[in-house]
Amino acid sequence: RLSRFTLQHGPGGGVLDLASERILLRVPTRIPKPNHSGGGLAFDAAGCLYLGTGDYTYADRSEGFAPLDQRPGQELNDSERTAANTADWRGKILRIHPEAEGGYTIPAGNLFPPGDPKALPEIYAMGCRNPFRLSLDGPTGRLFWGDVGPDATQPNPARGPAGFDEFHVTRTAGNFGWPYFIADNRPYRSFDFATQASGAPWNPERPVNESPFNTGLRDLPPARPAFLWYPPGPSARWPEVGSGPRSAMAGPTYHFSSKLQSRSKLPAEWDGATFLFDWERGWILGAWLDDREGLARLKPLLPGHKFRRPICLQLGPEGSLYLIEWGSRWSDNTDAALVRVAAAQ
């Protein structure tokens, strides 16, 4: 559930008033829970709130390719029922405008207008697999997110491309492809899990959702490609991303200010950089985009240093970068930390 709370200020600092909870919306869940719950939150300059939701589909039952199992009883193995379903909350980035009385309104410019029972008006971006961390850059209006990809190490002509993690950026609502496309709109093929027969590849200009588990529109908006994508192995295009397990996440954009009186602010060389990071690989990269939202340059932050599974990045008002390190293990960490990256004194 997405809720708002009142923070009571007192002598000891802020105290969250649990009795003040106002639930804005609920995303369906069930037990046992499939993979990919998402959970990223961000506000834009107009006060609109963005919520990332995962595709809520099992990740380990499709040999590392798109989960498109349409057999009866296999709906939790079909991402067409969520990410490609215009009537489902999941596999999306939702955009709403919270109101003072506790509810919300639908801002203009979302992907679908209100009134269509087969399309949720809260949807801003669809076709996401697991947009776990997202960020809004106020000065440019750019929305960034990392999308965690599937695990196929090699392409298969009968199924589709290898798995890639992706980074996306947009200033307008759209469809970003999953589970029909990945990376630079490389298409998967329809696949019959009962007969093991492959069908035709999807067309990014006219994706169609004919799954029996689809409750939304059949004809979907054109798919948009990622601006950066990388495989399990080394990337010939972007060697800075390394190799190994992947978990792409997007952080804030830095805007250098000569007027800001701060000894710890990041230097001017990082002006305009959006900080991208990978939870598994432990790097943070500054990424600069061109005027067409294409990737112009990548630069490692603290080259040679491996962060311990960074999971959240924020810029402080003094211009330093703060991050939460999850720690070296999946759970029960003793080396989790809140870290500040600042200019050298």
Beta strands, then each sheet from edge to edge (+ up, - down):
strand 1: 2-10
strand 2: 13-25
strand 3: 41-43
strand 4: 49-53
strand 5: 92-98
strand 6: 104-105
strand 7: 123-126
strand 8: 134-137
strand 9: 142-147
strand 10: 165-170
strand 11: 174-175
strand 12: 181-182
strand 13: 186-187
strand 14: 189-192
strand 15: 197-201
strand 16: 228-230
strand 17: 248-253
strand 18: 274-278
strand 19: 284-289
strand 20: 295-300
strand 21: 310-315
strand 22: 321-325
strand 23: 337-341
sheet 1: 1+ 2-
sheet 2: 3+ 4- 5+ 6-
sheet 3: 3+ 4- 5+ 7- 11-
sheet 4: 8+ 9- 10+ 16-
sheet 5: 12+ 13-
sheet 6: 14+ 15-
sheet 7: 17+ 18- 19+ 20-
sheet 8: 21+ 22- 23+
end
